[in-house]
């Protein structure tokens, strides 16, 4: 088995069979990734994001010998290459998408299936947490960038019952459908965290005004095995220096938790 050749990084499309249609995605990886088996990270973007939202992390991690798979959630935007029905999107439909992606990744020859990590940004962090809780045995760990656990409280602040939810609603500048809020009203993301027994790396900005850091602090007290890193001065999106800082945390975490096969 060849070692990862990081002299060149490539990007190749790879579709996943999804609920009702194919999920668009691509790998960012060392040039010879198909000739070996490498630790693999599945990146889930945030609200109104797309696969490219993770490129700044993917390129740096691929340069260190990892495969990163990034994809478009169905209905995340009108431009989603996985399907553009934004009124049908919710954290729970995105959970189904990520579940399908994880199943597909497990079947790829280039993947070291003992070392599959979920990585989620904002709403993608919430979705990654949900999948990790249900498929704890199928992953090696969970990496979270400012996960938006606040979204369920946001839903309850807006609507006190399902009957109050209109067919469409403009939320954070985007028109979304009733389905986005329906199941969110009585969902507690913290209730699932005890099921995630694999190591969790949680990073959150101290100046995040979209998702207050108190939500991450509660998560850090709830996950059984967690490394919590506060990014000083960071808001809900990291600048280039803060991204580099987060990559250093991720690389350290992976160096400690990637399982080495017995020779």
C-alpha angles and dihedrals in degrees: 000000000000123000118241112279104214095174087102132022120210136191121214130176118244122176125208124211102247139183101296098341144023120287113227117228146135141211124238106200151139110292094253097044093127091059095059143029115257138180106265132210122200111209119206116194127218136251110316090002134126139208092277090064087084099047095101090059096036096058094050093046093047088053087061093053104270130125114228120197115199125182146173117253112229110262095004089129137354086258096053110137088210093061131307105227096126093173090063095051124107137148086265096054087048089052088057090051094051091046089056091047092051091051091050093048091052089060097052118108094219094056123098094218092199088063110048115139128189115220121187135183121207107312087008087060090056091049091047090052091052093051093043090054092054098038102034092142092055096059138057097212150331129248118195130193112194094320112210100232086149091076092086092052088046089056092050091048091054098042131023094194140015089251090066095057112103122218090257133015134183107234123177089347096310131100110234134171135256090256090068091069105029100085093028093071094074101025122113112195092191092061090070099047096087087065091063100084095160117095116281127205109202121187125181137166119245091219098048108140096177096055110018113225089241087080091058091044090056090048090051089056092048108045109085095224114025141154109203119198121184113207104213114232095359121139127201091299123042124233120226095273091048091048089053089049091051091049090055090053090048094049091050091048092049093047088058099042109034105107116232114219118237111257 
